[in-house]
Amino acid sequence: GSATEGSALSHELAQAAFERGGKFWEVRAQLLARTSEPTLEDLKEIAETVKLDWSSAAQALEEHTFARNIVSDGLFAAMFKADGAPS
C-alpha cells in the first residue's frame, strides 16, 4: 500500500532535521521509539524534544520541501529497515 500521511511526514521531519539542524539521529531515535504512527502533534513534540526549530520544520512539512529527497534517498529505507536486516 501507499505510505500514510503520518509516515510520510515522519520521513520528511527526519530529512528536515538532517538538512536544517543536524538532528537526524536524534529525530530517528525518537521516531523508532514510537509504537504507532506519529501525528503532526507528535512530530512537533519530537522536534521540540531534540531542540529542532519547529517553525522551520513545520514550514518544510507543510510545503513538502524534502518530499522529493525522500523518494530517491535510500537512507530512509535503511532507517526503517525496509531492506531487511543489516549485514
LUMGUMAR-961293 format. One record per residue: x, y, z of N, C-alpha, C, O in turn. Coordinates in pm, whole numbers, padded with zeros to 5 digits, always signed. Layout:
N
XYZXYZXYZXYZ
...
END
This chain:
87
+00083-00120+00000+00000+00000+00000+00086+00124+00000+00208+00115+00012
+00023+00238-00014+00096+00365-00014+00123+00410+00128+00054+00371+00222
+00224+00491+00142+00259+00545+00274+00148+00637+00322+00093+00715+00243
+00115+00629+00449+00015+00718+00504+00077+00854+00530+00199+00869+00530
-00008+00952+00553+00042+01088+00571+00138+01098+00690+00242+01162+00679
+00104+01036+00802+00191+01044+00919+00328+00983+00893+00429+01036+00937
+00329+00871+00823+00455+00807+00789+00538+00895+00697+00658+00912+00717
+00474+00951+00595+00545+01039+00502+00599+01162+00574+00712+01204+00549
+00519+01219+00663+00565+01337+00736+00678+01301+00831+00766+01384+00854
+00678+01181+00887+00788+01137+00973+00918+01137+00894+01021+01184+00942
+00912+01085+00773+01030+01082+00687+01075+01224+00655+01194+01255+00657
+00977+01310+00626+01012+01448+00593+01072+01521+00713+01164+01601+00697
+01021+01493+00833+01078+01556+00953+01222+01511+00971+01309+01592+01005
+01249+01383+00951+01386+01334+00965+01479+01401+00863+01592+01436+00896
+01430+01419+00741+01510+01486+00638+01531+01633+00675+01642+01685+00660
+01426+01699+00723+01439+01838+00766+01537+01849+00882+01616+01943+00888
+01532+01754+00973+01624+01753+01087+01768+01742+01039+01858+01806+01094
+01789+01661+00937+01923+01645+00880+01967+01772+00810+02078+01821+00833
+01882+01826+00725+01918+01940+00641+01929+02071+00719+02015+02154+00690
+01843+02089+00818+01832+02220+00883+01886+02226+01023+01906+02335+01077
+01911+02112+01085+01953+02121+01223+02058+02021+01265+02103+02023+01380
+02099+01932+01174+02195+01829+01213+02142+01739+01323+02219+01688+01404
+02011+01720+01325+01947+01643+01432+01887+01512+01383+01800+01456+01448
+01933+01463+01267+01874+01344+01209+01872+01226+01306+01767+01164+01326
+01986+01196+01367+01993+01076+01452+01905+01089+01574+01847+00991+01620
+01894+01211+01629+01807+01232+01744+01661+01211+01706+01586+01145+01778
+01621+01267+01590+01483+01250+01543+01457+01103+01511+01352+01049+01546
+01553+01038+01446+01538+00896+01412+01512+00814+01538+01423+00729+01539
+01590+00838+01643+01572+00763+01768+01433+00786+01825+01369+00692+01873
+01386+00909+01821+01252+00941+01872+01144+00871+01790+01048+00819+01846
+01160+00870+01657+01061+00806+01571+01059+00655+01591+00952+00594+01596
+01177+00594+01602+01184+00450+01619+01130+00406+01755+01090+00291+01772
+01129+00496+01853+01078+00463+01985+00925+00461+01988+00865+00409+02083
+00863+00517+01887+00716+00522+01882+00659+00386+01847+00716+00313+01766
+00546+00353+01910+00481+00225+01881+00369+00241+01778+00317+00142+01727
+00332+00364+01748+00229+00389+01649+00273+00504+01559+00368+00576+01589
+00202+00519+01450+00235+00624+01355+00214+00761+01421+00107+00786+01477
+00315+00848+01417+00302+00977+01484+00207+01072+01413+00197+01074+01290
+00137+01150+01493+00053+01256+01441+00139+01381+01422+00256+01382+01462
+00083+01483+01363+00157+01608+01348+00196+01664+01485+00306+01718+01501
+00107+01651+01582+00138+01698+01718+00255+01618+01777+00339+01674+01847
+00258+01488+01750+00371+01405+01795+00501+01452+01731+00605+01458+01797
+00496+01485+01602+00616+01531+01534+00665+01664+01592+00785+01687+01603
+00571+01750+01629+00609+01876+01694+00678+01847+01827+00779+01909+01860
+00623+01754+01902+00682+01717+02032+00824+01661+02012+00915+01695+02087
+00842+01577+01910+00974+01522+01880+01071+01634+01847+01182+01638+01900
+01030+01726+01760+01116+01837+01720+01157+01919+01842+01274+01955+01857
+01061+01947+01930+01091+02025+02049+01183+01947+02143+01270+02006+02207
+01164+01817+02152+01247+01733+02239+01394+01739+02198+01483+01744+02283
+01418+01738+02066+01557+01737+02018+01608+01878+01988+01717+01897+01935
+01525+01977+02024+01562+02119+02006+01584+02155+01858+01676+02229+01823
+01496+02101+01773+01492+02137+01632+01392+02251+01618+01284+02247+01678
+01427+02353+01541+01339+02468+01522+01209+02422+01457+01205+02392+01338
+01101+02417+01538+00974+02365+01489+00914+02452+01379+00858+02398+01284
+00925+02583+01389+00864+02669+01287+00925+02641+01150+00854+02637+01050
+01055+02623+01146+01123+02590+01021+01084+02450+00973+01056+02430+00855
+01083+02355+01065+01046+02217+01029+00901+02210+00983+00871+02142+00884
+00812+02279+01053+00670+02276+01017+00648+02335+00878+00567+02284+00800
+00720+02442+00848+00709+02501+00714+00755+02401+00608+00691+02389+00503
+00864+02331+00635+00914+02230+00540+00812+02118+00523+00793+02069+00412
+00746+02077+00632+00645+01972+00623+00524+02019+00543+00472+01947+00459
+00481+02142+00571+00363+02196+00503+00388+02210+00352+00299+02184+00271
+00508+02251+00318+00541+02271+00176+00599+02146+00111+00626+02144-00009
+00617+02041+00191+00678+01916+00144+00812+01943+00076+00844+01887-00029
+00889+02029+00139+01019+02072+00088+01111+01954+00058+01183+01955-00042
+01108+01853+00144+01204+01743+00131+01141+01615+00076+01207+01511+00073
+01017+01621+00032+00949+01501-00018+01025+01439-00135+01038+01317-00141
+01074+01520-00225+01147+01467-00341+01274+01396-00298+01309+01292-00353
+01344+01450-00198+01466+01388-00149+01440+01247-00098+01520+01156-00118
+01327+01230-00031+01296+01105+00035+01274+00993-00067+01318+00880-00046
+01208+01025-00175+01178+00925-00277+01307+00862-00330+01313+00742-00354
+01408+00944-00348+01532+00895-00409+01640+00860-00308+01750+00820-00347
+01612+00875-00181+01717+00859-00080+01705+00725-00008+01616+00706+00074
+01795+00634-00039+01794+00502+00024+01819+00507+00173+01795+00408+00243
+01868+00620+00224+01892+00635+00367+01767+00605+00447+01774+00544+00554
+01653+00648+00397+01529+00629+00472+01481+00485+00466+01418+00437+00561
+01508+00416+00358+01475+00273+00353+01556+00199+00460+01503+00114+00531
+01684+00233+00471+01769+00171+00572+01723+00213+00712+01725+00132+00805
+01683+00337+00727+01641+00388+00857+01525+00308+00913+01519+00280+01033
+01432+00272+00825+01314+00199+00870+01324+00049+00840+01224-00022+00841
+01448+00003+00813+01477-00139+00793+01392-00198+00681+01351-00314+00688
+01365-00120+00578+01283-00166+00467+01357-00264+00379+01295-00335+00300
+01488-00271+00391+01568-00359+00307+01611-00486+00380+01701-00556+00333
+01549-00517+00491+01585-00637+00565+01686-00606+00674+01720-00491+00700
+01732-00711+00735+01825-00696+00849+01959-00641+00802+02004-00673+00692
+02022-00560+00883+02155-00510+00846+02256-00624+00842+02244-00723+00915
+02354-00608+00757+02454-00714+00744+02561-00700+00850+02654-00781+00855
END
